[in-house]
Amino acid sequence: FVPLYDIGSSGINAEYGGSDEQIQTVLNSGVTPFLVKHLAQTDVRVLTPAVRAVGNIVTGSEHQTQAALDCGCLTYFPALLGHHKESIKKEAVWTISNITAGTKTQIQAVIQEGLIPLVIEALRTGDFNTQKEGAWSVSNMTVNGTPEQIRYLIEQGAIPNMCALLGVRDTQIVQVLLDGLNNMLETSKPDYDAICRMIEDCGGLDKIEELQKHQNKQIYKLAFDIIDKYFSTEDYLEGENEENFEFNPQNIAPEGGFNF
């Protein structure tokens, strides 16, 4: 095969990424399509640095991320997210987490490629390093996505898999997950009652209540605020809105958008 571009000399550190200026140097060299093409490699010695290099490019500005997307990189990610080698899967989910930190249009590209269910599956079944990247992927989407995109994320089963990780010892990931759940609840106003039910039904409410005792003040405060704001209202306690906000996991956001 053609030797893979020397990532070190490209200005993108294989472990820690690079500055926007370094990333732009790589883009200006015209090597990006070459890197993207290697995402189809079966030799993990070539595939691993290729995925890392593309992932590092999308850590840059939204325009630099778009340059990688314009080269068609997302078409390779269904295979990468289902790769038998866990380290490849982890790199792939990490790359998606950087894209979902981008623009709404870039998030939509991830959705259109059918990658969100695969990211959620990685969040559910991957090793912990992969799950951490999955947590960032979904949480970033709740920050940067439209209400329709966030609702699609919920429909794909994100909430139970986010709640399942609320008991881990990694305080950063717990905070990321709580932020994501809080953003989902905030976006679904005024019909957030169904989201509350989902969180309760999968055992998430019990975990959030327990996190009110957490030693980390940010986690304690966020857990307290979620309980106080969404689980202590009359509407939630009485279940008055239970039938008003239904999710169908098989649906994709319609062209006309959802009504909140």
Rosetta blueprint (number, residue, H / E / L):
1 F L
2 V L
3 P L
4 L L
5 Y L
6 D L
7 I H
8 G H
9 S H
10 S H
11 G L
12 I L
13 N E
14 A L
15 E L
16 Y L
17 G E
18 G L
19 S L
20 D H
21 E H
22 Q H
23 I H
24 Q H
25 T H
26 V H
27 L H
28 N H
29 S H
30 G L
31 V L
32 T H
33 P H
34 F H
35 L H
36 V H
37 K H
38 H H
39 L H
40 A H
41 Q L
42 T L
43 D L
44 V H
45 R H
46 V H
47 L H
48 T H
49 P H
50 A H
51 V H
52 R H
53 A H
54 V H
55 G H
56 N H
57 I H
58 V L
59 T L
60 G L
61 S L
62 E H
63 H H
64 Q H
65 T H
66 Q H
67 A H
68 A H
69 L H
70 D H
71 C L
72 G L
73 C H
74 L H
75 T H
76 Y H
77 F H
78 P H
79 A H
80 L H
81 L H
82 G L
83 H L
84 H L
85 K L
86 E H
87 S H
88 I H
89 K H
90 K H
91 E H
92 A H
93 V H
94 W H
95 T H
96 I H
97 S H
98 N H
99 I H
100 T L
101 A L
102 G L
103 T L
104 K H
105 T H
106 Q H
107 I H
108 Q H
109 A H
110 V H
111 I H
112 Q H
113 E L
114 G L
115 L L
116 I H
117 P H
118 L H
119 V H
120 I H
121 E H
122 A H
123 L H
124 R H
125 T H
126 G L
127 D L
128 F H
129 N H
130 T H
131 Q H
132 K H
133 E H
134 G H
135 A H
136 W H
137 S H
138 V H
139 S H
140 N H
141 M H
142 T H
143 V H
144 N H
145 G L
146 T L
147 P H
148 E H
149 Q H
150 I H
151 R H
152 Y H
153 L H
154 I H
155 E H
156 Q L
157 G L
158 A H
159 I H
160 P H
161 N H
162 M H
163 C H
164 A L
165 L L
166 L L
167 G L
168 V L
169 R L
170 D L
171 T H
172 Q H
173 I H
174 V H
175 Q H
176 V H
177 L H
178 L H
179 D H
180 G H
181 L H
182 N H
183 N H
184 M H
185 L H
186 E H
187 T H
188 S L
189 K L
190 P L
191 D L
192 Y L
193 D H
194 A H
195 I H
196 C H
197 R H
198 M H
199 I H
200 E H
201 D H
202 C L
203 G L
204 G H
205 L H
206 D H
207 K H
208 I H
209 E H
210 E H
211 L H
212 Q L
213 K L
214 H L
215 Q L
216 N L
217 K H
218 Q H
219 I H
220 Y H
221 K H
222 L H
223 A H
224 F H
225 D H
226 I H
227 I H
228 D H
229 K H
230 Y H
231 F L
232 S L
233 T L
234 E H
235 D H
236 Y H
237 L H
238 E H
239 G L
240 E L
241 N L
242 E L
243 E L
244 N L
245 F L
246 E L
247 F L
248 N L
249 P L
250 Q L
251 N L
252 I L
253 A L
254 P L
255 E L
256 G L
257 G L
258 F L
259 N L
260 F L
